[in-house]
């Protein structure tokens, strides 16, 4: 059984984004639905639906983008000034021990 949601082509890159989850034997519907929700969230379908809920004129879109840029600039300035302290990013755990961030591990390759 496959749960699929199809979305129309995105104007920017003409890619047909699909969120698809295969339900495995013995897997509960709740678990499959949970995975499906994650896929829909990753594909950006929810954000797209919310954005298209109401019509936005070009002027409103420019105004919204300008305000968004202003908010980001203020946030970045506050981070640089030390007023906002961001938590450290967690390190990525690579599945393969031989390859690390920044190239190959010297010990693994002789």
Wavefront OBJ file of the C-alpha trace (Angstrom):
o trace
v 0.000 0.000 0.000
v 1.312 3.452 -0.870
v 0.170 6.801 0.482
v 0.843 9.597 -1.995
v 0.031 13.271 -2.222
v 0.658 15.025 -5.514
v 1.324 18.715 -5.841
v 1.190 20.828 -8.965
v 4.441 21.897 -10.568
v 6.293 24.591 -8.711
v 6.736 27.726 -10.799
v 10.394 28.196 -9.841
v 11.908 24.939 -11.036
v 9.095 22.970 -12.723
v 9.639 19.988 -10.452
v 6.727 17.819 -9.513
v 7.189 17.287 -5.778
v 5.685 14.140 -4.367
v 5.456 12.976 -0.811
v 5.278 9.210 -0.883
v 5.465 6.619 1.884
v 5.332 2.857 1.438
v 3.516 0.983 4.185
v 5.464 -2.129 5.123
v 4.070 -5.458 6.271
v 3.233 -5.361 9.951
v 3.597 -1.580 10.177
v 0.773 0.296 11.858
v -1.152 2.948 9.971
v -0.266 5.472 12.682
v 3.467 4.951 12.100
v 3.039 5.248 8.331
v 0.950 8.388 8.751
v 3.636 9.867 11.035
v 6.304 9.210 8.376
v 3.994 10.644 5.713
v 3.533 13.865 7.685
v 7.307 14.238 7.939
v 7.671 13.769 4.170
v 4.967 16.366 3.469
v 6.714 18.780 5.819
v 10.096 18.183 4.130
v 8.617 18.710 0.659
v 7.255 22.097 1.738
v 3.698 21.292 0.724
v 2.153 22.707 3.908
v 3.995 26.027 3.505
v 2.937 26.229 -0.131
v -0.716 25.623 0.764
v -0.633 28.253 3.498
v 1.028 30.731 1.137
v -1.602 30.175 -1.554
v -4.552 30.290 0.859
v -5.193 33.949 0.062
v -4.319 35.949 -3.025
v -1.269 38.153 -2.646
v -0.649 40.955 -5.119
v 2.842 41.739 -6.389
v 3.004 44.830 -4.215
v 2.045 42.841 -1.102
v 4.626 40.181 -1.966
v 7.404 42.752 -2.337
v 6.366 44.384 0.922
v 6.389 41.014 2.740
v 9.814 40.070 1.332
v 11.251 43.470 2.266
v 9.971 43.110 5.845
v 11.389 39.569 6.005
v 14.821 40.783 4.860
v 14.705 43.571 7.425
v 13.866 41.111 10.238
v 16.704 38.808 9.174
v 19.177 41.705 9.021
v 18.211 42.878 12.516
v 18.493 39.310 13.855
v 21.932 38.805 12.280
v 23.123 42.175 13.630
v 21.952 41.194 17.131
v 23.767 37.861 16.836
v 26.977 39.645 15.773
v 26.649 42.115 18.653
v 26.229 39.254 21.108
v 22.708 40.198 22.173
v 21.417 36.821 20.948
v 23.394 33.689 21.670
v 22.665 30.761 19.389
v 23.146 27.195 20.634
v 26.071 25.358 19.044
v 25.275 23.237 16.011
v 25.392 19.509 16.666
v 28.120 17.608 14.856
v 27.056 15.373 12.006
v 27.602 11.710 12.644
v 28.606 10.177 9.340
v 27.583 6.575 8.830
v 30.904 5.719 7.249
v 33.837 6.174 9.592
v 36.339 6.601 6.760
v 34.861 9.843 5.473
v 34.636 12.873 7.706
v 33.811 16.513 7.159
v 36.659 18.173 5.290
v 37.764 15.173 3.285
v 38.963 11.666 3.897
v 40.290 10.418 7.187
v 44.063 10.000 7.014
v 44.109 6.880 9.187
v 41.514 4.990 7.123
v 43.363 5.324 3.804
v 46.909 4.056 3.496
l 1 2 3 4 5 6 7 8 9 10 11 12 13 14 15 16 17 18 19 20 21 22 23 24 25 26 27 28 29 30 31 32 33 34 35 36 37 38 39 40 41 42 43 44 45 46 47 48 49 50 51 52 53 54 55 56 57 58 59 60 61 62 63 64 65 66 67 68 69 70 71 72 73 74 75 76 77 78 79 80 81 82 83 84 85 86 87 88 89 90 91 92 93 94 95 96 97 98 99 100 101 102 103 104 105 106 107 108 109 110
